[in-house]
């Protein structure tokens, strides 16, 4: 896009000077002139001119490319220090369904250094093929290195769908790869599907603060890229009889490609809670009335062999740290049993736990929305109910 002032038409009225949000127009000999250093080509001046003296040339819409060369579903297999992230297995389970619907191959894309052991695991969890980039500069994640290698691979092999876990690394990597490939990215999807008629990916995610679900498509660009939050998709059962191909690929990566060098990885001493893989979660909300209530939550969680979760209200009140938060802006969980204590069941909380196998809600308000998703509802004071539950669980264990 470019902006030009037609001198012969300009009457020197200065209206365009006022309209320009970037102060990019000045007067010279009674005529408006564009300061090209400040002009952002936004076109805001065009409608201010009553004499048709401003010409904004807009680029033609990009032509729809031939997308038929793009085939196959790819899942980014995230590993850290040789350990495969659980979320990659979940994504393989989902990728398998998408690939089967499209009748194409499911590939896991593995980057690292000497992490060969992971390849078979990826096949056992659903991949037909592992595209394995093994290089010493890929030992630790770097934005530059991983972006380059994945973008090169996609340019060369042309996958139609790429799914990446919305982990800290995935959230860094996916947008950069998408930008480099000039394609779209739908972040934090909670559901993926295929429009079988058009053979395109339907990417669903919460929008407007979780009040509605938006389904986003990428019809004119490839690959179609999504990130998916950990805990949302279900992994397949491990099948050690599955076989697949491991394709070792050449890596074109040099020291000068990496602007950041990882000297050392120092793990935080803070104890983090693994909500995503937990089978039993006991969550507390504002109904606990204060931080002390989480001791009771911990007691029940310990009795069950589980972990403690929380609503955002409890985190915002400073009663527990954010890594315990379940929900739209916390973790998405899928335990066997989720016990919600003193949590009302706001839509943003439900977004993170409603796929749990069994939900037990304890709330003194019989109309609390949490009961609409609960398999078992207990109307009562949590400080009376939870100690009874702890006692019963302990008895069962004896
Ligand atoms: P409340 O809604 O205040 O509910 C407290 C409940 O405790 C009540 O139902 C009450 O009846 C019950 N209660 C009180 N005393 C007792 C007792 N003694 N025994 C039993 N029951 C009792 N929230 C999340 O949880 N996770 C998120 O990720 C999240 N993300 C958000 C993102 C956005 C963009 C927005 C706008 C909001 C988000 N929220 C999130 C906040 C959410 O809307 C709610 O405000 C929050 O979930 C409420 O927490 P709560 O249920 O603990 O508190």
Boltz pocket constraint, residues with backbone or C-beta under 6 A from the ligand:
constraints:
  - pocket:
      binder: B
      contacts: [[A, 209], [A, 210], [A, 284], [A, 285], [A, 286], [A, 287], [A, 288], [A, 310], [A, 311], [A, 312], [A, 313], [A, 314], [A, 325], [A, 326], [A, 327], [A, 328], [A, 329], [A, 330], [A, 331], [A, 341], [A, 342], [A, 343], [A, 344], [A, 345], [A, 346], [A, 347], [A, 348], [A, 349], [A, 352], [A, 362], [A, 363], [A, 364], [A, 365], [A, 368], [A, 380], [A, 381], [A, 382], [A, 383]]
      max_distance: 6.0
